[in-house]
Amino acid sequence: MAHWPKTVRGNLFAFVLALLVLLALVQFAIVLSGPFVWASLAVVILGSAVLITRNRRAAAAHDLTLADAPSFGDVLRHWKRHDDLEIPAR
């Protein structure tokens, strides 16, 4: 998954690049203006929206699943307690 840049210059560049790509796609669609192009564009937009929504729901479910999971510190304390209870070998 793509992440936003950390600098203002990077964010501005990403925004301008996305705007240019969007304008190029709109111009391409206008040039080839026909029902097939607009239907394809609608399918791509709807498909993207469905995939983004599905991905976000899956991520939320994954986060919810791991909410009560023990942390590494919890497991480490458990191991240390378990090691303390073992009978030393003679």
N, C-alpha and C positions, 0 to 999 in steps of 0.2 A: 504494500500500500504506500502511496506517495505521501510525503510529509511536507509541510510548509517550510521554507527556508527560515533561518534564525535571524537574518538581518533585514533591515528595512529595504535596502537595495535589492536583496533577493526576493522579498515579497512583491516589490514593485515590478521587478522583471517577470516574475511568474504571472502576475495579474495582467500585465501588458501582453505577454505571450499568449495567455488564454484568450484575451480579447481579440487579438489578431487572428488566432485560429478560428474563433467563433465567427468573426466577420468574413473570413475566407470561406467557411462552410456555408454561410448564408448567401454570399455572392455566387458560389458554385450551385447552390440550390435554385437561385433565381435564374441563372443562365440556363440550367437544364429544367426549368420550370415545367413540371408535368406531374400528374397524379402519382406516378411511381416514385419520383424523388421525394415528394412530400410524405407519402405513405412510409417510405423507408426511413425518413427522418423521424417521423412519429414513432415508428417501431423502435428505433435506436434510443430515443429519449425515454420512452416508456420502459424499455428493457433495462436501461441504466438505472432508472428510478427504482425498479423492482429489485435489481441486484444490490443497490446501495441499501435499501430498506432491509432486505434479507441479511446482508452482512452486518448491519447495525444490530438487528435483533439477535443474531447469533452471538455477536460480541457481548451484548447485554446478558444473554443467558449464560455465557461462559463466565462472565464476571460474577454473576449471581451464584453459580455453582462453586466457584472458588472462594466465596465470601467467608465461609466457615471452615475452610481448609486450614490445617495447622501450618504455622510458619516454620522456617528452618530453625529458628531459635527454640521453638517448642519441641521439635523433633530432637534437637541436640540435647536439651535438658532431659528428655525422656531417655535417650541413650546413656547419658551420664548416670542417671538414677539406676538404670538397669545394670550398668557396669559396676556400680557401687554395691549392688545386691548379690553379685556373683561371689561364690565361695572361692577364696584364693587356692591355687593348687599347691600341694605340699611337696 
